[in-house]
């Protein structure tokens, strides 16, 4: 178990391992753990099998996209009762959870049912498989999938967190982006959150995920192509020019802060879609300074509260909006000079 403060003394980071060898990291922003007055010493005593290994990717010859084949995910936990939630602290339910501690602030751990997992070779190497038919290429699904638990409160939601806790989550996203980007197999890091059974959530406990891909996903590749073409033609960043255009039009701007702006994109594809963008050109979450991280916590909460008031029940009560929120960052090894960070909520 290793402990170290992050942005001292705001968050203390403590890394440990679960019974099957997967990494788990506590990010503490409250006492007695923040100061180190009390250490994280609880061990995972579950009789788990060996840690998950990399599955398989197959190349879709029609699109050129890699597709992860993760049949083991069929066995993942599906809408358990509250007392069997695997994301709650251990000791509060009828069975041990993924988190050995009896309380926590924010926790990150390697997914027990990952689409991508660690291994020894990467896509683009000799690991890419040949077959009798060249249209049926395959490769190991290397990379990493992590779960981010925003709070130990099972009945909370991201929008109910305090600004201080959201600030911790922002630091966690940046920490994980930095560390996952350093892995040899990883080409792109994508933090996201899904809320609501309507869009496929299988655990109600407030949490998000981070996918560290061994390739640049299709949407990111598409964003990168457009950004590269715009930069070659104008010498400017596409994301910055889009922000300037939205600010000039003004009709779709939802929130405008000193460091962040929220707007409905001109060509929105979803019934509800907004983009949250930094006012400064930054490629990823790691590049955000302290002031930008502070304001992000406030602006993102404001946005989520607005979204939760968007629809009303027949009695006039607000309806918690199901959504997907994903951070689009620069790929790890290419296009960083033309990419611009933004969050898409839909």
C-alpha positions in Angstrom: 0.0 0.0 0.0 1.5 3.4 -1.0 0.3 6.8 0.2 1.0 10.2 -1.1 -0.7 13.6 -1.2 -1.8 14.8 -4.6 -2.4 18.6 -4.6 -1.3 18.8 -1.0 -3.1 19.1 1.3 -6.3 18.8 -0.7 -6.3 15.1 -1.5 -4.4 12.1 -0.3 -3.9 9.2 -2.7 -3.5 5.7 -1.3 -2.9 2.7 -3.7 -3.5 -0.9 -2.7 -4.5 -4.2 -4.4 -7.6 -6.3 -4.2 -7.5 -10.0 -3.5 -7.1 -10.9 -7.2 -4.3 -8.4 -7.8 -6.4 -5.6 -9.3 -5.3 -2.1 -8.3 -7.5 0.0 -6.0 -6.8 3.7 -5.2 -8.4 5.8 -2.4 -8.6 9.5 -3.0 -9.3 11.1 0.4 -10.4 14.7 0.8 -11.6 14.5 4.4 -10.2 13.5 7.8 -8.8 11.4 9.4 -7.3 10.1 6.1 -6.5 13.4 4.4 -3.8 14.4 6.8 -2.5 10.8 7.2 -3.7 10.7 10.9 -5.3 7.4 10.0 -4.0 5.0 7.3 -5.9 2.8 4.9 -5.0 -0.7 6.2 -8.1 -2.8 5.5 -7.3 -5.8 3.2 -9.6 -7.5 0.7 -10.3 -10.9 2.2 -12.6 -12.3 -0.6 -11.7 -15.6 -2.2 -11.4 -14.1 -5.7 -10.1 -15.9 -8.8 -7.1 -14.7 -10.8 -7.3 -11.1 -12.0 -9.0 -10.5 -15.4 -6.8 -10.8 -18.5 -7.0 -9.2 -21.9 -9.8 -10.5 -24.1 -10.0 -10.1 -27.9 -10.5 -7.4 -30.4 -11.7 -7.9 -33.9 -11.3 -5.6 -36.9 -14.5 -4.5 -38.6 -13.4 -4.6 -42.2 -16.4 -2.5 -43.2 -15.4 0.5 -41.1 -11.8 -0.1 -40.1 -12.8 0.0 -36.4 -11.6 -2.3 -33.7 -14.3 -4.0 -31.7 -13.8 -5.5 -28.3 -15.3 -9.0 -27.8 -15.9 -9.3 -24.0 -18.1 -12.2 -23.4 -17.0 -12.4 -19.8 -19.0 -9.2 -19.2 -22.2 -11.3 -19.4 -21.4 -12.4 -15.8 -21.1 -8.9 -14.4 -23.3 -7.7 -11.5 -26.7 -6.5 -12.8 -29.0 -4.2 -10.7 -28.3 -5.8 -7.3 -30.3 -4.9 -4.2 -28.8 -2.1 -2.2 -27.5 -4.5 0.5 -25.5 -6.3 -2.2 -24.1 -3.3 -4.0 -20.4 -4.0 -5.0 -19.6 -0.2 -4.9 -20.7 0.5 -1.3 -18.2 0.3 1.5 -17.7 -3.2 2.9 -19.4 -4.0 6.2 -22.6 -2.1 5.4 -24.3 -4.9 3.4 -24.8 -8.6 3.4 -21.7 -9.4 1.4 -18.2 -7.9 0.9 -17.9 -5.3 -1.8 -15.2 -4.3 -4.2 -14.1 -1.7 -1.7 -12.6 -3.2 1.5 -12.8 0.0 3.6 -15.8 0.8 5.8 -15.9 4.3 4.4 -14.3 6.3 1.6 -14.5 9.6 -0.3 -13.6 8.8 -3.9 -12.3 5.4 -5.0 -10.9 4.1 -8.3 -10.3 0.4 -9.0 -9.7 -1.8 -12.0 -13.0 -3.2 -13.4 -13.6 -6.8 -12.5 -15.3 -7.3 -15.9 -13.2 -5.2 -18.3 -13.5 -4.8 -22.0 -9.7 -4.1 -22.0 -7.1 -5.4 -19.6 -3.3 -5.5 -19.1 -1.1 -7.8 -21.1 2.4 -8.0 -22.7 1.8 -6.9 -26.3 -0.1 -4.1 -28.0 -2.2 -3.5 -31.1 0.0 -2.8 -34.1 2.7 -5.3 -33.0 3.0 -8.9 -33.9 0.0 -9.6 -31.6 -2.3 -8.6 -34.4 -3.5 -11.9 -35.6 -3.5 -13.3 -39.1 -6.1 -15.8 -40.3 -7.0 -17.7 -43.4 -9.1 -14.7 -44.4 -7.3 -11.3 -44.2 -10.7 -9.6 -43.5 -10.9 -11.4 -40.1 -8.0 -9.8 -38.3 -7.9 -9.9 -34.5 -5.7 -8.7 -31.6 -5.6 -8.9 -27.8 -7.8 -6.3 -26.1 -5.0 -4.7 -24.2 -5.5 -1.5 -22.1 -7.3 -0.9 -18.9 -10.9 -0.2 -17.6 -11.4 1.5 -14.3 -14.4 2.3 -12.1 -14.6 5.6 -10.3 -16.9 5.7 -7.3 -17.8 9.4 -6.6 -19.1 8.9 -3.1 -19.8 6.1 -0.6 -23.5 7.3 -0.4 -25.5 4.7 -2.4 -28.5 7.1 -2.8 -26.5 10.1 -4.0 -25.9 11.2 -7.6 -23.2 13.3 -9.2 -25.4 16.3 -9.1 -25.9 15.9 -5.4 -22.2 16.1 -4.6 -20.6 19.1 -3.0 -18.4 21.4 -5.1 -15.5 20.3 -3.0 -16.2 16.6 -3.8 -16.6 17.4 -7.5 -13.2 19.1 -7.4 -11.7 15.9 -6.0 -13.3 14.0 -8.8 -11.7 16.4 -11.3 -8.3 15.8 -9.8 -9.0 12.0 -10.0 -9.8 12.3 -13.7 -6.6 14.2 -14.3 -4.6 11.7 -12.2 -5.9 8.7 -14.0 -5.5 10.4 -17.4 -1.8 11.1 -16.6 -1.1 7.6 -15.3 -3.0 5.6 -17.9 -1.5 7.6 -20.7 1.9 6.4 -19.6 1.0 2.8 -20.3 2.7 1.4 -23.4 -0.5 -0.1 -24.9 -2.7 2.9 -24.3 -3.5 5.3 -27.2 -6.5 7.1 -25.7 -8.1 7.8 -22.3 -11.8 8.3 -22.0 -13.5 9.2 -18.7 -17.3 9.0 -18.7 -20.4 8.6 -16.6 -23.7 7.0 -17.4 -26.8 7.6 -15.3 -30.1 5.9 -15.6 -31.3 2.4 -16.5 -32.7 3.9 -19.7 -29.2 4.1 -21.2 -27.9 0.9 -19.8 -26.7 1.5 -16.2 -26.4 -1.8 -14.3 -25.4 -0.3 -10.9 -27.3 2.5 -9.3 -24.4 3.6 -7.0 -23.1 6.9 -8.3 -20.0 6.0 -10.3 -18.3 6.5 -13.7 -15.7 4.7 -15.7 -12.5 5.3 -17.5 -11.5 3.4 -20.6 -7.8 3.3 -21.6 -8.0 2.2 -25.2 -5.2 0.4 -27.2 -6.4 2.4 -30.3 -8.0 5.8 -31.0 -11.8 5.2 -31.0 -13.9 6.0 -34.1 -15.5 9.2 -32.7 -12.1 10.5 -31.5 -10.5 9.7 -34.8 -13.3 11.6 -36.6 -12.8 14.6 -34.3 -9.1 14.5 -34.9 -9.5 14.4 -38.7 -11.8 17.5 -38.6 -9.5 19.3 -36.2 -6.4 18.5 -38.3 -8.0 19.7 -41.6 -9.2 22.9 -39.9 -5.7 23.6 -38.5 -4.0 22.9 -41.8 -6.4 25.3 -43.5 -6.5 28.1 -41.0 -3.6 27.6 -38.5 -6.2 27.8 -35.7 -7.9 25.2 -33.4 -11.3 24.1 -34.5 -12.5 23.8 -30.9 -11.5 27.4 -30.2 -13.2 28.7 -33.4 -16.4 26.8 -32.6 -16.4 28.3 -29.1 -15.9 31.8 -30.6 -18.8 31.2 -33.1 -21.1 30.0 -30.4 -20.3 33.0 -28.2 -20.9 35.4 -31.1 -24.3 33.7 -32.0 -25.1 33.7 -28.2 -28.5 32.0 -28.7 -27.2 28.5 -27.7 -25.0 29.5 -24.8 -26.3 28.1 -21.5 -23.5 29.1 -19.0 -20.6 31.4 -19.5 -17.9 31.5 -16.8 -14.4 33.0 -16.5 -12.8 29.6 -17.4 -15.7 27.5 -18.8 -18.6 27.8 -21.2 -21.5 25.5 -21.8 -23.5 25.6 -25.0 -25.9 23.5 -27.1 -23.9 22.6 -30.3 -25.2 24.1 -33.5 -25.6 20.6 -35.0 -26.8 18.8 -31.9 -27.6 15.1 -32.6 -29.6 14.3 -29.5 -32.9 15.7 -28.0 -30.7 17.0 -25.1 -27.1 17.7 -25.8 -24.7 20.2 -24.4 -20.9 20.8 -24.6 -18.9 22.0 -21.6 -15.6 23.5 -22.9 -12.7 25.4 -21.3 -12.2 29.0 -22.5 -8.4 28.3 -22.7 -6.9 25.9 -25.2 -6.0 22.7 -23.4 -5.6 19.2 -24.8 -6.7 17.2 -21.8 -7.7 17.2 -18.2 -4.1 17.0 -17.0 -3.4 20.5 -18.5 -6.1 22.2 -16.4 -4.8 24.6 -13.8 -6.2 25.0 -10.2 -8.5 27.9 -11.1 -9.9 26.0 -14.0 -10.5 22.9 -11.9 -12.2 25.0 -9.2 -14.6 26.6 -11.6 -15.2 23.3 -13.4 -16.6 21.8 -10.2 -19.1 24.8 -9.9 -20.1 25.0 -13.6 -20.6 21.2 -14.0 -22.9 21.1 -11.0 -24.8 24.0 -12.3 -25.2 22.3 -15.6 -26.4 19.0 -14.1 -28.9 20.8 -11.9 -30.3 22.5 -15.0 -30.6 19.2 -16.8 -32.5 17.7 -13.9 -35.0 20.5 -14.2 -35.4 20.0 -18.0 -38.3 17.6 -17.8 -41.2 17.6 -15.4 -43.5 14.9 -14.2 -47.3 15.4 -14.5 -47.3 16.8 -10.9 -44.6 19.4 -11.8 -41.8 17.6 -10.0 -38.5 17.5 -11.8 -37.3 14.3 -13.4 -33.8 13.1 -13.0 -32.5 13.1 -16.5 -30.8 9.9 -17.8 -27.6 10.9 -19.5 -24.2 10.0 -20.8 -21.3 12.4 -20.1 -18.0 11.8 -21.8 -14.7 13.7 -21.8 -13.2 14.1 -25.2 -9.4 14.5 -24.8 -6.5 14.5 -27.1 -5.1 11.1 -28.0 -2.0 10.0 -26.1 0.5 10.0 -28.9 -0.9 12.0 -31.8 -2.9 15.1 -32.7 -2.3 16.8 -29.4 -1.4 20.1 -31.0 -4.8 20.3 -32.7 -7.1 18.7 -30.1 -9.1 20.7 -27.6 -10.7 19.3 -24.5 -14.5 19.2 -24.1 -17.2 17.3 -22.3 -20.3 16.1 -24.2 -23.4 15.5 -22.1 -26.4 13.9 -23.9 
